[in-house]
């Protein structure tokens, strides 16, 4: 998508190009293409996910051991 956007194609033209290249089933939806065209217009130049807020998706081993041990003793009591 970025390639087509940089070439100056509109979201409609990008959708047509991707449909003909990838097929209707594999190409992103028009809504997705419009979203990314707007993101590129704002200056974003990567399709990589941005670092989001919220809970971490990883824990350290000592944390896990401590939590598991605490839960074990709560069950044992």
N, CA, C and O atoms as CSV, one atom per row, in Angstrom:
chain,resi,resn,atom,element,x,y,z
A,1,UNK,N,N,0.812,-1.188,0.000
A,1,UNK,CA,C,0.000,0.000,0.000
A,1,UNK,C,C,0.859,1.257,0.000
A,1,UNK,O,O,0.578,2.212,-0.724
A,2,UNK,N,N,1.893,1.249,0.806
A,2,UNK,CA,C,2.744,2.432,0.889
A,2,UNK,C,C,3.339,2.774,-0.473
A,2,UNK,O,O,3.414,3.943,-0.852
A,3,UNK,N,N,3.754,1.758,-1.194
A,3,UNK,CA,C,4.329,1.960,-2.529
A,3,UNK,C,C,3.335,2.690,-3.433
A,3,UNK,O,O,3.684,3.669,-4.094
A,4,UNK,N,N,2.102,2.203,-3.451
A,4,UNK,CA,C,1.083,2.824,-4.296
A,4,UNK,C,C,0.746,4.235,-3.815
A,4,UNK,O,O,0.524,5.136,-4.624
A,5,UNK,N,N,0.711,4.421,-2.497
A,5,UNK,CA,C,0.440,5.750,-1.953
A,5,UNK,C,C,1.534,6.731,-2.387
A,5,UNK,O,O,1.245,7.850,-2.811
A,6,UNK,N,N,2.790,6.297,-2.275
A,6,UNK,CA,C,3.903,7.172,-2.659
A,6,UNK,C,C,3.899,7.480,-4.154
A,6,UNK,O,O,4.414,8.513,-4.582
A,7,UNK,N,N,3.316,6.580,-4.945
A,7,UNK,CA,C,3.186,6.837,-6.384
A,7,UNK,C,C,2.047,7.808,-6.678
A,7,UNK,O,O,1.874,8.227,-7.822
A,8,UNK,N,N,1.266,8.173,-5.657
A,8,UNK,CA,C,0.189,9.137,-5.832
A,8,UNK,C,C,-1.167,8.536,-6.132
A,8,UNK,O,O,-2.092,9.264,-6.492
A,9,UNK,N,N,-1.313,7.216,-5.992
A,9,UNK,CA,C,-2.603,6.585,-6.262
A,9,UNK,C,C,-3.595,6.876,-5.141
A,9,UNK,O,O,-3.216,6.997,-3.976
A,10,UNK,N,N,-4.853,6.984,-5.505
A,10,UNK,CA,C,-5.930,7.184,-4.531
A,10,UNK,C,C,-6.250,5.839,-3.874
A,10,UNK,O,O,-5.883,4.792,-4.408
A,11,UNK,N,N,-6.929,5.854,-2.723
A,11,UNK,CA,C,-7.325,4.588,-2.102
A,11,UNK,C,C,-8.127,3.683,-3.044
A,11,UNK,O,O,-7.959,2.464,-3.018
A,12,UNK,N,N,-8.988,4.263,-3.867
A,12,UNK,CA,C,-9.768,3.469,-4.824
A,12,UNK,C,C,-8.856,2.785,-5.832
A,12,UNK,O,O,-9.043,1.607,-6.140
A,13,UNK,N,N,-7.869,3.514,-6.350
A,13,UNK,CA,C,-6.922,2.937,-7.311
A,13,UNK,C,C,-6.035,1.887,-6.651
A,13,UNK,O,O,-5.704,0.869,-7.258
A,14,UNK,N,N,-5.652,2.147,-5.396
A,14,UNK,CA,C,-4.839,1.168,-4.659
A,14,UNK,C,C,-5.626,-0.123,-4.494
A,14,UNK,O,O,-5.082,-1.212,-4.679
A,15,UNK,N,N,-6.914,-0.007,-4.144
A,15,UNK,CA,C,-7.766,-1.194,-3.985
A,15,UNK,C,C,-7.837,-1.977,-5.287
A,15,UNK,O,O,-7.740,-3.204,-5.277
A,16,UNK,N,N,-8.003,-1.291,-6.397
A,16,UNK,CA,C,-8.064,-1.944,-7.707
A,16,UNK,C,C,-6.764,-2.683,-8.001
A,16,UNK,O,O,-6.782,-3.831,-8.445
A,17,UNK,N,N,-5.642,-2.024,-7.753
A,17,UNK,CA,C,-4.328,-2.646,-7.994
A,17,UNK,C,C,-4.131,-3.882,-7.124
A,17,UNK,O,O,-3.702,-4.927,-7.614
A,18,UNK,N,N,-4.445,-3.765,-5.833
A,18,UNK,CA,C,-4.244,-4.899,-4.929
A,18,UNK,C,C,-5.193,-6.050,-5.244
A,18,UNK,O,O,-4.805,-7.214,-5.153
A,19,UNK,N,N,-6.427,-5.736,-5.612
A,19,UNK,CA,C,-7.371,-6.791,-6.000
A,19,UNK,C,C,-6.874,-7.551,-7.223
A,19,UNK,O,O,-6.977,-8.777,-7.279
A,20,UNK,N,N,-6.333,-6.826,-8.203
A,20,UNK,CA,C,-5.868,-7.502,-9.416
A,20,UNK,C,C,-4.596,-8.303,-9.155
A,20,UNK,O,O,-4.353,-9.319,-9.806
A,21,UNK,N,N,-3.789,-7.846,-8.205
A,21,UNK,CA,C,-2.541,-8.555,-7.901
A,21,UNK,C,C,-2.763,-9.715,-6.939
A,21,UNK,O,O,-2.271,-10.820,-7.167
A,22,UNK,N,N,-3.507,-9.461,-5.861
A,22,UNK,CA,C,-3.665,-10.457,-4.800
A,22,UNK,C,C,-4.959,-11.251,-4.891
A,22,UNK,O,O,-5.088,-12.308,-4.274
A,23,UNK,N,N,-5.906,-10.750,-5.651
A,23,UNK,CA,C,-7.221,-11.386,-5.705
A,23,UNK,C,C,-8.124,-10.778,-4.649
A,23,UNK,O,O,-7.655,-10.277,-3.627
A,24,UNK,N,N,-9.413,-10.825,-4.901
A,24,UNK,CA,C,-10.381,-10.210,-3.992
A,24,UNK,C,C,-10.325,-10.789,-2.581
A,24,UNK,O,O,-10.545,-10.070,-1.606
A,25,UNK,N,N,-10.037,-12.065,-2.470
A,25,UNK,CA,C,-10.050,-12.721,-1.162
A,25,UNK,C,C,-8.841,-12.368,-0.305
A,25,UNK,O,O,-8.945,-12.350,0.922
A,26,UNK,N,N,-7.695,-12.086,-0.923
A,26,UNK,CA,C,-6.467,-11.829,-0.171
A,26,UNK,C,C,-6.159,-10.351,0.019
A,26,UNK,O,O,-5.422,-9.985,0.935
A,27,UNK,N,N,-6.704,-9.513,-0.820
A,27,UNK,CA,C,-6.408,-8.077,-0.745
A,27,UNK,C,C,-7.088,-7.462,0.476
A,27,UNK,O,O,-8.166,-7.902,0.873
A,28,UNK,N,N,-6.462,-6.445,1.071
A,28,UNK,CA,C,-7.089,-5.763,2.206
A,28,UNK,C,C,-8.389,-5.074,1.780
A,28,UNK,O,O,-8.588,-4.764,0.606
A,29,UNK,N,N,-9.248,-4.847,2.738
A,29,UNK,CA,C,-10.519,-4.179,2.448
A,29,UNK,C,C,-10.276,-2.714,2.098
A,29,UNK,O,O,-9.219,-2.155,2.389
A,30,UNK,N,N,-11.277,-2.108,1.468
A,30,UNK,CA,C,-11.170,-0.695,1.113
A,30,UNK,C,C,-11.030,0.165,2.369
A,30,UNK,O,O,-10.299,1.155,2.370
A,31,UNK,N,N,-11.731,-0.216,3.434
A,31,UNK,CA,C,-11.636,0.517,4.701
A,31,UNK,C,C,-10.211,0.504,5.232
A,31,UNK,O,O,-9.712,1.528,5.699
A,32,UNK,N,N,-9.553,-0.646,5.164
A,32,UNK,CA,C,-8.165,-0.759,5.616
A,32,UNK,C,C,-7.246,0.095,4.759
A,32,UNK,O,O,-6.358,0.772,5.277
A,33,UNK,N,N,-7.454,0.066,3.470
A,33,UNK,CA,C,-6.629,0.863,2.556
A,33,UNK,C,C,-6.821,2.350,2.835
A,33,UNK,O,O,-5.851,3.107,2.857
A,34,UNK,N,N,-8.069,2.773,3.049
A,34,UNK,CA,C,-8.331,4.178,3.380
A,34,UNK,C,C,-7.643,4.570,4.684
A,34,UNK,O,O,-7.074,5.658,4.784
A,35,UNK,N,N,-7.692,3.691,5.682
A,35,UNK,CA,C,-7.042,3.958,6.968
A,35,UNK,C,C,-5.548,4.186,6.772
A,35,UNK,O,O,-4.990,5.165,7.268
A,36,UNK,N,N,-4.904,3.271,6.041
A,36,UNK,CA,C,-3.455,3.392,5.857
A,36,UNK,C,C,-3.089,4.589,4.988
A,36,UNK,O,O,-2.054,5.215,5.217
A,37,UNK,N,N,-3.898,4.917,4.013
A,37,UNK,CA,C,-3.634,6.106,3.193
A,37,UNK,C,C,-3.653,7.354,4.071
A,37,UNK,O,O,-2.820,8.246,3.905
A,38,UNK,N,N,-4.596,7.419,5.001
A,38,UNK,CA,C,-4.650,8.552,5.935
A,38,UNK,C,C,-3.431,8.566,6.856
A,38,UNK,O,O,-2.871,9.626,7.138
A,39,UNK,N,N,-3.026,7.394,7.319
A,39,UNK,CA,C,-1.835,7.315,8.176
A,39,UNK,C,C,-0.592,7.792,7.420
A,39,UNK,O,O,0.219,8.540,7.967
A,40,UNK,N,N,-0.443,7.363,6.172
A,40,UNK,CA,C,0.702,7.794,5.364
A,40,UNK,C,C,0.643,9.300,5.118
A,40,UNK,O,O,1.669,9.982,5.110
A,41,UNK,N,N,-0.563,9.803,4.920
A,41,UNK,CA,C,-0.749,11.235,4.693
A,41,UNK,C,C,-0.304,12.044,5.915
A,41,UNK,O,O,0.213,13.154,5.781
A,42,UNK,N,N,-0.510,11.476,7.103
A,42,UNK,CA,C,-0.107,12.138,8.348
A,42,UNK,C,C,1.394,12.019,8.607
A,42,UNK,O,O,1.912,12.615,9.551
A,43,UNK,N,N,2.090,11.250,7.769
A,43,UNK,CA,C,3.534,11.128,7.921
A,43,UNK,C,C,4.029,9.782,8.398
A,43,UNK,O,O,5.238,9.568,8.485
A,44,UNK,N,N,3.132,8.877,8.706
A,44,UNK,CA,C,3.567,7.548,9.134
A,44,UNK,C,C,4.115,6.810,7.927
A,44,UNK,O,O,3.481,6.794,6.872
A,45,UNK,N,N,5.278,6.200,8.066
A,45,UNK,CA,C,5.897,5.534,6.933
A,45,UNK,C,C,6.173,4.058,7.188
A,45,UNK,O,O,7.007,3.458,6.510
A,46,UNK,N,N,5.489,3.475,8.150
A,46,UNK,CA,C,5.680,2.066,8.435
A,46,UNK,C,C,4.331,1.417,8.717
A,46,UNK,O,O,3.447,2.022,9.322
A,47,UNK,N,N,4.193,0.183,8.269
A,47,UNK,CA,C,2.974,-0.573,8.558
A,47,UNK,C,C,3.135,-1.430,9.814
A,47,UNK,O,O,2.233,-2.181,10.183
A,48,UNK,N,N,4.282,-1.309,10.459
A,48,UNK,CA,C,4.519,-2.068,11.684
A,48,UNK,C,C,3.595,-1.565,12.786
A,48,UNK,O,O,3.274,-0.378,12.843
A,49,UNK,N,N,3.173,-2.470,13.659
A,49,UNK,CA,C,2.343,-2.076,14.788
A,49,UNK,C,C,3.111,-1.116,15.678
A,49,UNK,O,O,4.303,-1.294,15.929
A,50,UNK,N,N,2.411,-0.098,16.150
A,50,UNK,CA,C,3.018,0.821,17.093
A,50,UNK,C,C,2.956,0.205,18.475
A,50,UNK,O,O,2.092,-0.621,18.771
A,51,UNK,N,N,3.893,0.625,19.317
A,51,UNK,CA,C,3.899,0.137,20.690
A,51,UNK,C,C,2.661,0.684,21.386
A,51,UNK,O,O,2.484,1.898,21.488
A,52,UNK,N,N,1.822,-0.197,21.856
A,52,UNK,CA,C,0.593,0.233,22.495
A,52,UNK,C,C,0.716,0.316,24.001
A,52,UNK,O,O,1.683,-0.166,24.590
A,53,UNK,N,N,-0.263,0.925,24.604
A,53,UNK,CA,C,-0.295,0.979,26.054
A,53,UNK,C,C,-1.028,-0.252,26.560
A,53,UNK,O,O,-1.583,-1.025,25.779
A,54,UNK,N,N,-1.024,-0.417,27.831
A,54,UNK,CA,C,-1.732,-1.543,28.406
A,54,UNK,C,C,-0.800,-2.516,29.084
A,54,UNK,O,O,0.386,-2.244,29.272
A,55,UNK,N,N,-1.343,-3.628,29.439
A,55,UNK,CA,C,-0.592,-4.625,30.179
A,55,UNK,C,C,0.496,-5.241,29.316
A,55,UNK,O,O,0.303,-5.469,28.122
A,56,UNK,N,N,1.645,-5.511,29.933
A,56,UNK,CA,C,2.737,-6.160,29.213
A,56,UNK,C,C,2.311,-7.568,28.814
A,56,UNK,O,O,1.464,-8.181,29.465
A,57,UNK,N,N,2.892,-8.058,27.763
A,57,UNK,CA,C,2.570,-9.421,27.348
A,57,UNK,C,C,3.696,-10.387,27.690
A,57,UNK,O,O,3.747,-11.503,27.174
A,58,UNK,N,N,4.599,-9.949,28.567
A,58,UNK,CA,C,5.676,-10.835,28.986
A,58,UNK,C,C,5.926,-10.642,30.468
A,58,UNK,O,O,5.663,-9.572,31.017
A,59,UNK,N,N,6.424,-11.661,31.102
A,59,UNK,CA,C,6.789,-11.575,32.514
A,59,UNK,C,C,8.170,-12.167,32.679
A,59,UNK,O,O,8.649,-12.929,31.839
A,60,UNK,N,N,8.793,-11.803,33.770
A,60,UNK,CA,C,10.102,-12.397,34.038
A,60,UNK,C,C,9.898,-13.663,34.853
A,60,UNK,O,O,8.884,-13.817,35.534
A,61,UNK,N,N,10.833,-14.536,34.782
A,61,UNK,CA,C,10.747,-15.813,35.492
A,61,UNK,C,C,10.604,-15.622,37.006
A,61,UNK,O,O,9.729,-16.248,37.604
A,62,UNK,N,N,11.432,-14.778,37.655
A,62,UNK,CA,C,11.259,-14.609,39.107
A,62,UNK,C,C,9.854,-14.138,39.495
A,62,UNK,O,O,9.311,-14.569,40.512
A,63,UNK,N,N,9.273,-13.259,38.690
A,63,UNK,CA,C,7.901,-12.812,38.970
A,63,UNK,C,C,6.932,-13.987,38.919
A,63,UNK,O,O,6.067,-14.127,39.783
A,64,UNK,N,N,7.082,-14.814,37.919
A,64,UNK,CA,C,6.177,-15.947,37.745
A,64,UNK,C,C,6.337,-16.937,38.894
A,64,UNK,O,O,5.349,-17.462,39.406
A,65,UNK,N,N,7.567,-17.190,39.295
A,65,UNK,CA,C,7.819,-18.118,40.401
A,65,UNK,C,C,7.181,-17.581,41.675
A,65,UNK,O,O,6.536,-18.325,42.414
A,66,UNK,N,N,7.361,-16.292,41.928
A,66,UNK,CA,C,6.801,-15.688,43.132
A,66,UNK,C,C,5.276,-15.777,43.129
A,66,UNK,O,O,4.675,-16.131,44.144
A,67,UNK,N,N,4.656,-15.464,42.016
A,67,UNK,CA,C,3.196,-15.520,41.932
A,67,UNK,C,C,2.694,-16.956,42.065
A,67,UNK,O,O,1.699,-17.210,42.742
A,68,UNK,N,N,3.385,-17.889,41.417
A,68,UNK,CA,C,2.970,-19.291,41.483
A,68,UNK,C,C,3.104,-19.823,42.898
A,68,UNK,O,O,2.233,-20.547,43.379
A,69,UNK,N,N,4.199,-19.465,43.567
A,69,UNK,CA,C,4.416,-19.922,44.940
A,69,UNK,C,C,3.339,-19.360,45.858
A,69,UNK,O,O,2.800,-20.078,46.700
A,70,UNK,N,N,3.025,-18.082,45.699
A,70,UNK,CA,C,1.993,-17.447,46.517
A,70,UNK,C,C,0.649,-18.135,46.299
A,70,UNK,O,O,-0.067,-18.413,47.261
A,71,UNK,N,N,0.302,-18.410,45.051
A,71,UNK,CA,C,-0.970,-19.071,44.756
A,71,UNK,C,C,-0.985,-20.492,45.314
A,71,UNK,O,O,-2.015,-20.959,45.800
A,72,UNK,N,N,0.144,-21.172,45.246
A,72,UNK,CA,C,0.237,-22.535,45.774
A,72,UNK,C,C,-0.067,-22.534,47.264
A,72,UNK,O,O,-0.844,-23.362,47.740
A,73,UNK,N,N,0.541,-21.607,48.006
A,73,UNK,CA,C,0.347,-21.567,49.452
A,73,UNK,C,C,-1.064,-21.121,49.814
A,73,UNK,O,O,-1.593,-21.526,50.850
A,74,UNK,N,N,-1.669,-20.306,48.989
A,74,UNK,CA,C,-3.054,-19.904,49.248
A,74,UNK,C,C,-3.981,-21.106,49.104
A,74,UNK,O,O,-4.931,-21.261,49.871
A,75,UNK,N,N,-3.702,-21.947,48.126
A,75,UNK,CA,C,-4.512,-23.147,47.905
A,75,UNK,C,C,-4.263,-24.161,49.014
A,75,UNK,O,O,-5.193,-24.821,49.477
A,76,UNK,N,N,-3.000,-24.287,49.441
A,76,UNK,CA,C,-2.625,-25.272,50.452
A,76,UNK,C,C,-3.217,-24.942,51.820
A,76,UNK,O,O,-3.501,-25.844,52.608
A,77,UNK,N,N,-3.405,-23.657,52.102
A,77,UNK,CA,C,-3.956,-23.276,53.415
A,77,UNK,C,C,-5.379,-23.617,53.470
A,77,UNK,O,O,-6.032,-23.380,54.486
